[in-house]
């Protein structure tokens, strides 16, 4: 019971208002382990768990760090390097491609569920209600995937534009 109360107090603590959604923190104290989206309190040791491009890494991160959000950096008129920008673009393109693959899996699952429903209701494949539901499923997922594909095209064009730009450092080396 004490552990439950301790966890509730831990998660409701006002000092945890600054949430960092880029990582999950593994907070450890004695024999207690708690996972959180925000930085651990000072009394806890923490490991930072990140998931990116299908790879999970866990790093002992007892020292507190503040990450600079790229969008905030741009809004504050700070700059990010060309390499970092290209890396961010590649990451977003990869994420959108993964999301499209996920949509295909969801589409197949929903069609399978619809087929099971049709079977148990003893309807034929040429039943109008089955065809209508199948069409709705396909249209919904086609639209989602089309939106992602359009964004991928825009990001690729932007990436090519950035790769084609010559920086002042490149001019000096020529």
Biotite code that builds the C-alpha atoms (Angstrom):
import biotite.structure as struc

atoms = struc.array([
    struc.Atom([0.000, 0.000, 0.000], chain_id="A", res_id=1, res_name="UNK", atom_name="CA", element="C"),
    struc.Atom([2.816, 2.373, 0.839], chain_id="A", res_id=2, res_name="UNK", atom_name="CA", element="C"),
    struc.Atom([4.373, 1.779, -2.576], chain_id="A", res_id=3, res_name="UNK", atom_name="CA", element="C"),
    struc.Atom([1.108, 2.717, -4.317], chain_id="A", res_id=4, res_name="UNK", atom_name="CA", element="C"),
    struc.Atom([0.782, 5.923, -2.300], chain_id="A", res_id=5, res_name="UNK", atom_name="CA", element="C"),
    struc.Atom([4.418, 6.699, -3.007], chain_id="A", res_id=6, res_name="UNK", atom_name="CA", element="C"),
    struc.Atom([3.886, 6.226, -6.758], chain_id="A", res_id=7, res_name="UNK", atom_name="CA", element="C"),
    struc.Atom([0.773, 8.420, -6.755], chain_id="A", res_id=8, res_name="UNK", atom_name="CA", element="C"),
    struc.Atom([2.627, 11.190, -4.920], chain_id="A", res_id=9, res_name="UNK", atom_name="CA", element="C"),
    struc.Atom([5.551, 10.760, -7.295], chain_id="A", res_id=10, res_name="UNK", atom_name="CA", element="C"),
    struc.Atom([3.414, 11.163, -10.408], chain_id="A", res_id=11, res_name="UNK", atom_name="CA", element="C"),
    struc.Atom([1.372, 14.037, -9.041], chain_id="A", res_id=12, res_name="UNK", atom_name="CA", element="C"),
    struc.Atom([4.358, 16.003, -7.805], chain_id="A", res_id=13, res_name="UNK", atom_name="CA", element="C"),
    struc.Atom([4.324, 19.583, -9.111], chain_id="A", res_id=14, res_name="UNK", atom_name="CA", element="C"),
    struc.Atom([8.066, 19.455, -9.686], chain_id="A", res_id=15, res_name="UNK", atom_name="CA", element="C"),
    struc.Atom([7.403, 17.131, -12.615], chain_id="A", res_id=16, res_name="UNK", atom_name="CA", element="C"),
    struc.Atom([5.539, 19.717, -14.651], chain_id="A", res_id=17, res_name="UNK", atom_name="CA", element="C"),
    struc.Atom([8.290, 19.922, -17.240], chain_id="A", res_id=18, res_name="UNK", atom_name="CA", element="C"),
    struc.Atom([7.614, 16.831, -19.322], chain_id="A", res_id=19, res_name="UNK", atom_name="CA", element="C"),
    struc.Atom([10.049, 15.646, -21.939], chain_id="A", res_id=20, res_name="UNK", atom_name="CA", element="C"),
    struc.Atom([8.217, 13.498, -24.471], chain_id="A", res_id=21, res_name="UNK", atom_name="CA", element="C"),
    struc.Atom([11.392, 12.571, -26.376], chain_id="A", res_id=22, res_name="UNK", atom_name="CA", element="C"),
    struc.Atom([12.499, 10.035, -23.799], chain_id="A", res_id=23, res_name="UNK", atom_name="CA", element="C"),
    struc.Atom([11.326, 7.847, -20.981], chain_id="A", res_id=24, res_name="UNK", atom_name="CA", element="C"),
    struc.Atom([13.164, 8.023, -17.698], chain_id="A", res_id=25, res_name="UNK", atom_name="CA", element="C"),
    struc.Atom([13.766, 5.015, -15.480], chain_id="A", res_id=26, res_name="UNK", atom_name="CA", element="C"),
    struc.Atom([13.830, 6.397, -11.939], chain_id="A", res_id=27, res_name="UNK", atom_name="CA", element="C"),
    struc.Atom([15.462, 4.185, -9.299], chain_id="A", res_id=28, res_name="UNK", atom_name="CA", element="C"),
    struc.Atom([15.689, 4.508, -5.543], chain_id="A", res_id=29, res_name="UNK", atom_name="CA", element="C"),
    struc.Atom([16.577, 1.575, -3.316], chain_id="A", res_id=30, res_name="UNK", atom_name="CA", element="C"),
    struc.Atom([14.514, -1.346, -4.650], chain_id="A", res_id=31, res_name="UNK", atom_name="CA", element="C"),
    struc.Atom([11.906, 0.860, -6.337], chain_id="A", res_id=32, res_name="UNK", atom_name="CA", element="C"),
    struc.Atom([11.829, 1.453, -10.099], chain_id="A", res_id=33, res_name="UNK", atom_name="CA", element="C"),
    struc.Atom([9.436, 3.912, -11.737], chain_id="A", res_id=34, res_name="UNK", atom_name="CA", element="C"),
    struc.Atom([9.167, 4.844, -15.412], chain_id="A", res_id=35, res_name="UNK", atom_name="CA", element="C"),
    struc.Atom([8.274, 8.427, -16.268], chain_id="A", res_id=36, res_name="UNK", atom_name="CA", element="C"),
    struc.Atom([8.089, 10.804, -19.233], chain_id="A", res_id=37, res_name="UNK", atom_name="CA", element="C"),
    struc.Atom([9.587, 13.565, -17.112], chain_id="A", res_id=38, res_name="UNK", atom_name="CA", element="C"),
    struc.Atom([12.926, 13.995, -15.419], chain_id="A", res_id=39, res_name="UNK", atom_name="CA", element="C"),
    struc.Atom([13.296, 12.105, -12.129], chain_id="A", res_id=40, res_name="UNK", atom_name="CA", element="C"),
    struc.Atom([13.324, 13.943, -8.786], chain_id="A", res_id=41, res_name="UNK", atom_name="CA", element="C"),
    struc.Atom([16.722, 14.659, -7.261], chain_id="A", res_id=42, res_name="UNK", atom_name="CA", element="C"),
    struc.Atom([16.417, 11.788, -4.765], chain_id="A", res_id=43, res_name="UNK", atom_name="CA", element="C"),
    struc.Atom([16.281, 9.238, -7.595], chain_id="A", res_id=44, res_name="UNK", atom_name="CA", element="C"),
    struc.Atom([18.959, 7.913, -9.891], chain_id="A", res_id=45, res_name="UNK", atom_name="CA", element="C"),
    struc.Atom([17.833, 7.974, -13.470], chain_id="A", res_id=46, res_name="UNK", atom_name="CA", element="C"),
    struc.Atom([18.466, 6.174, -16.717], chain_id="A", res_id=47, res_name="UNK", atom_name="CA", element="C"),
    struc.Atom([17.226, 7.704, -19.913], chain_id="A", res_id=48, res_name="UNK", atom_name="CA", element="C"),
    struc.Atom([15.551, 5.331, -22.378], chain_id="A", res_id=49, res_name="UNK", atom_name="CA", element="C"),
    struc.Atom([15.201, 6.518, -25.965], chain_id="A", res_id=50, res_name="UNK", atom_name="CA", element="C"),
    struc.Atom([13.585, 4.827, -28.940], chain_id="A", res_id=51, res_name="UNK", atom_name="CA", element="C"),
    struc.Atom([14.596, 6.059, -32.378], chain_id="A", res_id=52, res_name="UNK", atom_name="CA", element="C"),
    struc.Atom([14.545, 4.348, -35.764], chain_id="A", res_id=53, res_name="UNK", atom_name="CA", element="C"),
    struc.Atom([13.719, 0.985, -34.212], chain_id="A", res_id=54, res_name="UNK", atom_name="CA", element="C"),
    struc.Atom([16.633, 1.063, -31.755], chain_id="A", res_id=55, res_name="UNK", atom_name="CA", element="C"),
    struc.Atom([16.196, 1.370, -28.004], chain_id="A", res_id=56, res_name="UNK", atom_name="CA", element="C"),
    struc.Atom([19.060, 2.810, -25.968], chain_id="A", res_id=57, res_name="UNK", atom_name="CA", element="C"),
    struc.Atom([19.339, 3.156, -22.209], chain_id="A", res_id=58, res_name="UNK", atom_name="CA", element="C"),
    struc.Atom([21.853, 5.648, -20.846], chain_id="A", res_id=59, res_name="UNK", atom_name="CA", element="C"),
    struc.Atom([22.733, 6.404, -17.245], chain_id="A", res_id=60, res_name="UNK", atom_name="CA", element="C"),
    struc.Atom([21.793, 10.069, -17.154], chain_id="A", res_id=61, res_name="UNK", atom_name="CA", element="C"),
    struc.Atom([22.009, 11.213, -13.560], chain_id="A", res_id=62, res_name="UNK", atom_name="CA", element="C"),
    struc.Atom([23.164, 14.617, -14.702], chain_id="A", res_id=63, res_name="UNK", atom_name="CA", element="C"),
    struc.Atom([20.210, 16.746, -15.698], chain_id="A", res_id=64, res_name="UNK", atom_name="CA", element="C"),
    struc.Atom([20.117, 18.061, -19.238], chain_id="A", res_id=65, res_name="UNK", atom_name="CA", element="C"),
    struc.Atom([17.927, 20.429, -21.160], chain_id="A", res_id=66, res_name="UNK", atom_name="CA", element="C"),
    struc.Atom([17.466, 19.692, -24.820], chain_id="A", res_id=67, res_name="UNK", atom_name="CA", element="C"),
    struc.Atom([16.972, 22.459, -27.328], chain_id="A", res_id=68, res_name="UNK", atom_name="CA", element="C"),
    struc.Atom([13.896, 21.896, -29.451], chain_id="A", res_id=69, res_name="UNK", atom_name="CA", element="C"),
    struc.Atom([14.824, 22.622, -33.111], chain_id="A", res_id=70, res_name="UNK", atom_name="CA", element="C"),
    struc.Atom([11.606, 24.565, -33.686], chain_id="A", res_id=71, res_name="UNK", atom_name="CA", element="C"),
    struc.Atom([12.189, 26.720, -30.608], chain_id="A", res_id=72, res_name="UNK", atom_name="CA", element="C"),
    struc.Atom([15.774, 27.308, -31.731], chain_id="A", res_id=73, res_name="UNK", atom_name="CA", element="C"),
    struc.Atom([14.533, 28.573, -35.085], chain_id="A", res_id=74, res_name="UNK", atom_name="CA", element="C"),
    struc.Atom([11.861, 30.719, -33.452], chain_id="A", res_id=75, res_name="UNK", atom_name="CA", element="C"),
    struc.Atom([14.490, 32.234, -31.138], chain_id="A", res_id=76, res_name="UNK", atom_name="CA", element="C"),
    struc.Atom([16.558, 33.049, -34.225], chain_id="A", res_id=77, res_name="UNK", atom_name="CA", element="C"),
    struc.Atom([19.162, 30.483, -33.359], chain_id="A", res_id=78, res_name="UNK", atom_name="CA", element="C"),
    struc.Atom([20.442, 28.221, -36.097], chain_id="A", res_id=79, res_name="UNK", atom_name="CA", element="C"),
    struc.Atom([20.883, 24.518, -36.436], chain_id="A", res_id=80, res_name="UNK", atom_name="CA", element="C"),
    struc.Atom([23.537, 23.028, -38.619], chain_id="A", res_id=81, res_name="UNK", atom_name="CA", element="C"),
    struc.Atom([22.864, 21.800, -42.132], chain_id="A", res_id=82, res_name="UNK", atom_name="CA", element="C"),
    struc.Atom([23.804, 18.261, -41.081], chain_id="A", res_id=83, res_name="UNK", atom_name="CA", element="C"),
    struc.Atom([21.389, 18.343, -38.124], chain_id="A", res_id=84, res_name="UNK", atom_name="CA", element="C"),
    struc.Atom([18.600, 19.669, -40.343], chain_id="A", res_id=85, res_name="UNK", atom_name="CA", element="C"),
    struc.Atom([19.217, 16.906, -42.886], chain_id="A", res_id=86, res_name="UNK", atom_name="CA", element="C"),
    struc.Atom([19.228, 14.357, -40.078], chain_id="A", res_id=87, res_name="UNK", atom_name="CA", element="C"),
    struc.Atom([15.898, 15.693, -38.779], chain_id="A", res_id=88, res_name="UNK", atom_name="CA", element="C"),
    struc.Atom([14.413, 15.562, -42.285], chain_id="A", res_id=89, res_name="UNK", atom_name="CA", element="C"),
    struc.Atom([15.627, 11.978, -42.769], chain_id="A", res_id=90, res_name="UNK", atom_name="CA", element="C"),
    struc.Atom([14.138, 11.019, -39.412], chain_id="A", res_id=91, res_name="UNK", atom_name="CA", element="C"),
    struc.Atom([10.749, 12.498, -40.284], chain_id="A", res_id=92, res_name="UNK", atom_name="CA", element="C"),
    struc.Atom([10.738, 10.849, -43.733], chain_id="A", res_id=93, res_name="UNK", atom_name="CA", element="C"),
    struc.Atom([11.572, 7.503, -42.104], chain_id="A", res_id=94, res_name="UNK", atom_name="CA", element="C"),
    struc.Atom([8.811, 7.993, -39.526], chain_id="A", res_id=95, res_name="UNK", atom_name="CA", element="C"),
    struc.Atom([6.223, 8.772, -42.214], chain_id="A", res_id=96, res_name="UNK", atom_name="CA", element="C"),
    struc.Atom([7.252, 5.710, -44.227], chain_id="A", res_id=97, res_name="UNK", atom_name="CA", element="C"),
    struc.Atom([6.918, 3.582, -41.087], chain_id="A", res_id=98, res_name="UNK", atom_name="CA", element="C"),
    struc.Atom([3.496, 5.108, -40.454], chain_id="A", res_id=99, res_name="UNK", atom_name="CA", element="C"),
    struc.Atom([2.412, 4.189, -43.998], chain_id="A", res_id=100, res_name="UNK", atom_name="CA", element="C"),
    struc.Atom([3.515, 0.597, -43.358], chain_id="A", res_id=101, res_name="UNK", atom_name="CA", element="C"),
    struc.Atom([1.546, 0.640, -40.124], chain_id="A", res_id=102, res_name="UNK", atom_name="CA", element="C"),
    struc.Atom([-1.530, 1.907, -41.987], chain_id="A", res_id=103, res_name="UNK", atom_name="CA", element="C"),
    struc.Atom([-1.262, -1.063, -44.373], chain_id="A", res_id=104, res_name="UNK", atom_name="CA", element="C"),
    struc.Atom([-1.218, -3.427, -41.398], chain_id="A", res_id=105, res_name="UNK", atom_name="CA", element="C"),
    struc.Atom([-4.230, -1.680, -39.860], chain_id="A", res_id=106, res_name="UNK", atom_name="CA", element="C"),
    struc.Atom([-6.090, -1.809, -43.181], chain_id="A", res_id=107, res_name="UNK", atom_name="CA", element="C"),
    struc.Atom([-5.480, -5.551, -43.488], chain_id="A", res_id=108, res_name="UNK", atom_name="CA", element="C"),
    struc.Atom([-6.645, -6.044, -39.896], chain_id="A", res_id=109, res_name="UNK", atom_name="CA", element="C"),
    struc.Atom([-9.848, -4.066, -40.416], chain_id="A", res_id=110, res_name="UNK", atom_name="CA", element="C"),
    struc.Atom([-10.606, -5.908, -43.660], chain_id="A", res_id=111, res_name="UNK", atom_name="CA", element="C"),
    struc.Atom([-10.062, -9.200, -41.856], chain_id="A", res_id=112, res_name="UNK", atom_name="CA", element="C"),
    struc.Atom([-12.417, -8.091, -39.079], chain_id="A", res_id=113, res_name="UNK", atom_name="CA", element="C"),
    struc.Atom([-14.996, -7.078, -41.695], chain_id="A", res_id=114, res_name="UNK", atom_name="CA", element="C"),
    struc.Atom([-14.650, -10.477, -43.396], chain_id="A", res_id=115, res_name="UNK", atom_name="CA", element="C"),
    struc.Atom([-15.217, -12.272, -40.078], chain_id="A", res_id=116, res_name="UNK", atom_name="CA", element="C"),
    struc.Atom([-18.278, -10.132, -39.411], chain_id="A", res_id=117, res_name="UNK", atom_name="CA", element="C"),
    struc.Atom([-19.608, -10.900, -42.897], chain_id="A", res_id=118, res_name="UNK", atom_name="CA", element="C"),
    struc.Atom([-18.987, -14.626, -42.406], chain_id="A", res_id=119, res_name="UNK", atom_name="CA", element="C"),
    struc.Atom([-20.809, -14.792, -39.067], chain_id="A", res_id=120, res_name="UNK", atom_name="CA", element="C"),
    struc.Atom([-23.707, -12.780, -40.435], chain_id="A", res_id=121, res_name="UNK", atom_name="CA", element="C"),
    struc.Atom([-23.809, -15.244, -43.385], chain_id="A", res_id=122, res_name="UNK", atom_name="CA", element="C"),
    struc.Atom([-23.652, -12.506, -45.998], chain_id="A", res_id=123, res_name="UNK", atom_name="CA", element="C"),
    struc.Atom([-22.246, -12.995, -49.492], chain_id="A", res_id=124, res_name="UNK", atom_name="CA", element="C"),
    struc.Atom([-19.162, -11.113, -50.692], chain_id="A", res_id=125, res_name="UNK", atom_name="CA", element="C"),
    struc.Atom([-21.334, -9.265, -53.207], chain_id="A", res_id=126, res_name="UNK", atom_name="CA", element="C"),
    struc.Atom([-23.610, -7.926, -50.429], chain_id="A", res_id=127, res_name="UNK", atom_name="CA", element="C"),
    struc.Atom([-23.955, -4.123, -50.863], chain_id="A", res_id=128, res_name="UNK", atom_name="CA", element="C"),
    struc.Atom([-23.377, -3.343, -47.171], chain_id="A", res_id=129, res_name="UNK", atom_name="CA", element="C"),
    struc.Atom([-20.115, -5.364, -47.191], chain_id="A", res_id=130, res_name="UNK", atom_name="CA", element="C"),
    struc.Atom([-18.941, -3.564, -50.334], chain_id="A", res_id=131, res_name="UNK", atom_name="CA", element="C"),
    struc.Atom([-19.773, -0.189, -48.834], chain_id="A", res_id=132, res_name="UNK", atom_name="CA", element="C"),
    struc.Atom([-17.907, -0.894, -45.591], chain_id="A", res_id=133, res_name="UNK", atom_name="CA", element="C"),
    struc.Atom([-14.911, -2.239, -47.532], chain_id="A", res_id=134, res_name="UNK", atom_name="CA", element="C"),
    struc.Atom([-14.884, 0.879, -49.692], chain_id="A", res_id=135, res_name="UNK", atom_name="CA", element="C"),
    struc.Atom([-14.997, 3.128, -46.590], chain_id="A", res_id=136, res_name="UNK", atom_name="CA", element="C"),
    struc.Atom([-12.047, 1.305, -45.045], chain_id="A", res_id=137, res_name="UNK", atom_name="CA", element="C"),
    struc.Atom([-9.995, 1.553, -48.242], chain_id="A", res_id=138, res_name="UNK", atom_name="CA", element="C"),
    struc.Atom([-10.830, 5.222, -48.778], chain_id="A", res_id=139, res_name="UNK", atom_name="CA", element="C"),
    struc.Atom([-9.896, 6.125, -45.190], chain_id="A", res_id=140, res_name="UNK", atom_name="CA", element="C"),
    struc.Atom([-6.508, 4.413, -45.319], chain_id="A", res_id=141, res_name="UNK", atom_name="CA", element="C"),
    struc.Atom([-5.810, 5.588, -48.883], chain_id="A", res_id=142, res_name="UNK", atom_name="CA", element="C"),
    struc.Atom([-6.380, 9.181, -47.733], chain_id="A", res_id=143, res_name="UNK", atom_name="CA", element="C"),
    struc.Atom([-4.111, 8.780, -44.695], chain_id="A", res_id=144, res_name="UNK", atom_name="CA", element="C"),
    struc.Atom([-1.361, 7.266, -46.815], chain_id="A", res_id=145, res_name="UNK", atom_name="CA", element="C"),
    struc.Atom([-1.793, 9.911, -49.529], chain_id="A", res_id=146, res_name="UNK", atom_name="CA", element="C"),
    struc.Atom([-1.371, 12.665, -46.927], chain_id="A", res_id=147, res_name="UNK", atom_name="CA", element="C"),
    struc.Atom([1.856, 11.056, -45.670], chain_id="A", res_id=148, res_name="UNK", atom_name="CA", element="C"),
    struc.Atom([3.125, 10.523, -49.227], chain_id="A", res_id=149, res_name="UNK", atom_name="CA", element="C"),
    struc.Atom([2.509, 14.196, -50.050], chain_id="A", res_id=150, res_name="UNK", atom_name="CA", element="C"),
    struc.Atom([4.405, 15.304, -46.939], chain_id="A", res_id=151, res_name="UNK", atom_name="CA", element="C"),
    struc.Atom([7.263, 12.910, -47.819], chain_id="A", res_id=152, res_name="UNK", atom_name="CA", element="C"),
    struc.Atom([7.481, 14.467, -51.294], chain_id="A", res_id=153, res_name="UNK", atom_name="CA", element="C"),
    struc.Atom([7.630, 17.982, -49.821], chain_id="A", res_id=154, res_name="UNK", atom_name="CA", element="C"),
    struc.Atom([10.287, 16.918, -47.300], chain_id="A", res_id=155, res_name="UNK", atom_name="CA", element="C"),
    struc.Atom([12.350, 15.245, -50.036], chain_id="A", res_id=156, res_name="UNK", atom_name="CA", element="C"),
    struc.Atom([12.191, 18.404, -52.179], chain_id="A", res_id=157, res_name="UNK", atom_name="CA", element="C"),
    struc.Atom([13.236, 20.492, -49.178], chain_id="A", res_id=158, res_name="UNK", atom_name="CA", element="C"),
    struc.Atom([16.048, 18.045, -48.435], chain_id="A", res_id=159, res_name="UNK", atom_name="CA", element="C"),
    struc.Atom([17.303, 18.224, -52.035], chain_id="A", res_id=160, res_name="UNK", atom_name="CA", element="C"),
    struc.Atom([17.195, 22.022, -51.872], chain_id="A", res_id=161, res_name="UNK", atom_name="CA", element="C"),
    struc.Atom([19.250, 22.010, -48.661], chain_id="A", res_id=162, res_name="UNK", atom_name="CA", element="C"),
    struc.Atom([21.740, 19.492, -50.070], chain_id="A", res_id=163, res_name="UNK", atom_name="CA", element="C"),
    struc.Atom([22.144, 21.674, -53.182], chain_id="A", res_id=164, res_name="UNK", atom_name="CA", element="C"),
    struc.Atom([22.873, 24.841, -51.224], chain_id="A", res_id=165, res_name="UNK", atom_name="CA", element="C"),
    struc.Atom([26.479, 25.903, -50.886], chain_id="A", res_id=166, res_name="UNK", atom_name="CA", element="C"),
    struc.Atom([27.485, 27.080, -47.431], chain_id="A", res_id=167, res_name="UNK", atom_name="CA", element="C"),
    struc.Atom([30.074, 29.828, -46.813], chain_id="A", res_id=168, res_name="UNK", atom_name="CA", element="C"),
    struc.Atom([32.460, 27.171, -45.434], chain_id="A", res_id=169, res_name="UNK", atom_name="CA", element="C"),
    struc.Atom([32.237, 25.238, -48.706], chain_id="A", res_id=170, res_name="UNK", atom_name="CA", element="C"),
    struc.Atom([32.948, 28.430, -50.672], chain_id="A", res_id=171, res_name="UNK", atom_name="CA", element="C"),
    struc.Atom([36.065, 29.094, -48.594], chain_id="A", res_id=172, res_name="UNK", atom_name="CA", element="C"),
    struc.Atom([37.429, 25.586, -49.188], chain_id="A", res_id=173, res_name="UNK", atom_name="CA", element="C"),
    struc.Atom([37.078, 25.849, -52.988], chain_id="A", res_id=174, res_name="UNK", atom_name="CA", element="C"),
])
